[in-house]
Amino acid sequence: IARAGIARFGNVILMRKISMNPAVQQAKYAVRGAILERAMEIEKDLLNPETASKWPFEKIVRCNIGNPQALGQRAPKFSRHVLSLLMNPELIGKNLYSQEAEERAQAYLAQVSGNSIGAYSDSKGIKLVREEVADFIYKRDGFECDPDNIYITDGASTAIKRVVSLLMTGDSSDALFLPFPQYPLYSALVSLSGGVAAPYYLTEGDWSINSHELEINYQAAIDQGKKPRAFVFLNPGNPSGATMNRQAIETIIRFCQDKKLPLLADEVYQDNIYHGPSFISARKVVHELGAHDLPLFSFHSISKG
C-alpha cells in the first residue's frame, strides 16, 4: 500500500507508483503491530479444528489496547438508554426507559438544530454537554471550569492529535518530551509531525519521576540539538498503570514552568484505579500552585468506563 496505488476502470485494474509522505512511513503504532498480527494468526488457528489442537488454550485475550468493554465491562445502562432515545425520539413517552433518561434526551435534543442529533453542532461540542463536563471538573477539582474551555472530540486520541499538530511546527528538531515506557500514539504523532521524541525515563517500581532525572533528560535533548515544544505525562500511566502522587505532579508542573513548556496531561484512565495513590488531576495542582501561566491541555475519555 505504501508503494503502489490502485485504480479500477471497468474490469481493468491499473497499478501505478505513488510518492508517500515519508513521515507516515516512519510512524509506528506498536499496539497494532507485529504482536497483534501474530495473535491474529493464532486466533485463525484456533478457529480451525485441524490446527486448534496445537495450542494449549482455546482463546486469546487481547491486552494490546485499553478496551474495557471487550473484556466484559459494560457501558452504564443510563447512557445506552439516553443514546437510544436520541437515535429514536419517537420512543420518548412510551415508558420504555426511566423518566430521567427521557428528560436527559429531551434536553440534548433541544440543544441541536432541528431537534436531530444528525445536525451539525457547535464545533466545540453541544453546549449543554460541555456545561455538564465543566460541572464534573468543578466537582472533581474544586475549582470553577469554563465550558468554553472544553472541546469534545470523537475520542481522546483525536484531541491529542490536534494539540500535537498545534504545537509542532514542522521543524525536524522540534521535540516532544515523552515518558518511557509510553503509549505509542505519541511517538507516532511525533513522527507524523516531522519532529523527534525527547524521552524521559520513569523509575522502575513506582513508575514515577524526579526532578534530577528530568533535568538530565532535558539537557540531553538540548545537547542533541532538539528544540523542546511540549511535555507529555500520562496519569494513570499507560502501560505502567501507576498513579502519580501530588509531589510528582507538582515536580512536573514546576519543571514545565521553568522550561516554558506547555503540559499535555493524558488522564483517560483516572476512573480505572485499583490500588496505590488516589487520582489527582494536573488541573487541580496547577490551580493550587497558582501556576496560571502554564499552558495546560488535559485529556479524558468515556471509552474507559
ChimeraX attribute file (.defattr): number of C-alpha atoms within 10 A of each C-alpha:
attribute: neighborCount
match mode: 1-to-1
recipient: residues
	/A:1	7
	/A:2	12
	/A:3	9
	/A:4	12
	/A:5	12
	/A:6	11
	/A:7	10
	/A:8	9
	/A:9	7
	/A:10	6
	/A:11	6
	/A:12	8
	/A:13	9
	/A:14	11
	/A:15	11
	/A:16	9
	/A:17	10
	/A:18	12
	/A:19	9
	/A:20	12
	/A:21	10
	/A:22	12
	/A:23	15
	/A:24	15
	/A:25	11
	/A:26	12
	/A:27	19
	/A:28	17
	/A:29	13
	/A:30	16
	/A:31	15
	/A:32	12
	/A:33	11
	/A:34	10
	/A:35	12
	/A:36	15
	/A:37	11
	/A:38	11
	/A:39	15
	/A:40	14
	/A:41	11
	/A:42	18
	/A:43	15
	/A:44	12
	/A:45	16
	/A:46	19
	/A:47	12
	/A:48	11
	/A:49	9
	/A:50	9
	/A:51	12
	/A:52	17
	/A:53	12
	/A:54	11
	/A:55	11
	/A:56	7
	/A:57	9
	/A:58	10
	/A:59	13
	/A:60	11
	/A:61	8
	/A:62	13
	/A:63	12
	/A:64	13
	/A:65	12
	/A:66	15
	/A:67	14
	/A:68	15
	/A:69	12
	/A:70	11
	/A:71	11
	/A:72	8
	/A:73	11
	/A:74	11
	/A:75	14
	/A:76	9
	/A:77	11
	/A:78	14
	/A:79	12
	/A:80	13
	/A:81	18
	/A:82	23
	/A:83	15
	/A:84	17
	/A:85	22
	/A:86	22
	/A:87	14
	/A:88	11
	/A:89	17
	/A:90	9
	/A:91	14
	/A:92	20
	/A:93	12
	/A:94	8
	/A:95	9
	/A:96	12
	/A:97	17
	/A:98	13
	/A:99	12
	/A:100	11
	/A:101	21
	/A:102	22
	/A:103	14
	/A:104	18
	/A:105	21
	/A:106	17
	/A:107	14
	/A:108	18
	/A:109	18
	/A:110	14
	/A:111	17
	/A:112	18
	/A:113	12
	/A:114	11
	/A:115	15
	/A:116	17
	/A:117	16
	/A:118	11
	/A:119	10
	/A:120	12
	/A:121	14
	/A:122	12
	/A:123	10
	/A:124	14
	/A:125	15
	/A:126	18
	/A:127	20
	/A:128	15
	/A:129	16
	/A:130	19
	/A:131	16
	/A:132	12
	/A:133	18
	/A:134	20
	/A:135	18
	/A:136	13
	/A:137	19
	/A:138	15
	/A:139	12
	/A:140	13
	/A:141	18
	/A:142	13
	/A:143	15
	/A:144	11
	/A:145	17
	/A:146	14
	/A:147	18
	/A:148	12
	/A:149	10
	/A:150	17
	/A:151	16
	/A:152	20
	/A:153	15
	/A:154	8
	/A:155	14
	/A:156	18
	/A:157	16
	/A:158	11
	/A:159	18
	/A:160	21
	/A:161	17
	/A:162	12
	/A:163	13
	/A:164	19
	/A:165	15
	/A:166	10
	/A:167	15
	/A:168	22
	/A:169	15
	/A:170	13
	/A:171	13
	/A:172	15
	/A:173	20
	/A:174	22
	/A:175	27
	/A:176	26
	/A:177	26
	/A:178	23
	/A:179	23
	/A:180	18
	/A:181	16
	/A:182	20
	/A:183	19
	/A:184	19
	/A:185	16
	/A:186	23
	/A:187	23
	/A:188	20
	/A:189	25
	/A:190	28
	/A:191	19
	/A:192	22
	/A:193	24
	/A:194	20
	/A:195	24
	/A:196	24
	/A:197	21
	/A:198	26
	/A:199	22
	/A:200	24
	/A:201	17
	/A:202	18
	/A:203	12
	/A:204	10
	/A:205	8
	/A:206	13
	/A:207	17
	/A:208	19
	/A:209	20
	/A:210	15
	/A:211	13
	/A:212	9
	/A:213	14
	/A:214	19
	/A:215	14
	/A:216	11
	/A:217	17
	/A:218	20
	/A:219	13
	/A:220	15
	/A:221	21
	/A:222	14
	/A:223	10
	/A:224	10
	/A:225	12
	/A:226	21
	/A:227	19
	/A:228	23
	/A:229	21
	/A:230	23
	/A:231	25
	/A:232	22
	/A:233	23
	/A:234	25
	/A:235	24
	/A:236	25
	/A:237	22
	/A:238	22
	/A:239	15
	/A:240	19
	/A:241	18
	/A:242	20
	/A:243	26
	/A:244	23
	/A:245	16
	/A:246	17
	/A:247	12
	/A:248	15
	/A:249	23
	/A:250	16
	/A:251	15
	/A:252	21
	/A:253	24
	/A:254	17
	/A:255	18
	/A:256	18
	/A:257	17
	/A:258	10
	/A:259	15
	/A:260	16
	/A:261	20
	/A:262	20
	/A:263	23
	/A:264	22
	/A:265	22
	/A:266	24
	/A:267	23
	/A:268	22
	/A:269	23
	/A:270	20
	/A:271	15
	/A:272	13
	/A:273	14
	/A:274	10
	/A:275	9
	/A:276	12
	/A:277	13
	/A:278	15
	/A:279	19
	/A:280	19
	/A:281	22
	/A:282	25
	/A:283	20
	/A:284	17
	/A:285	17
	/A:286	19
	/A:287	13
	/A:288	14
	/A:289	12
	/A:290	10
	/A:291	15
	/A:292	12
	/A:293	10
	/A:294	17
	/A:295	15
	/A:296	20
	/A:297	17
	/A:298	20
	/A:299	19
	/A:300	18
	/A:301	18
	/A:302	11
	/A:303	14
	/A:304	16
	/A:305	16
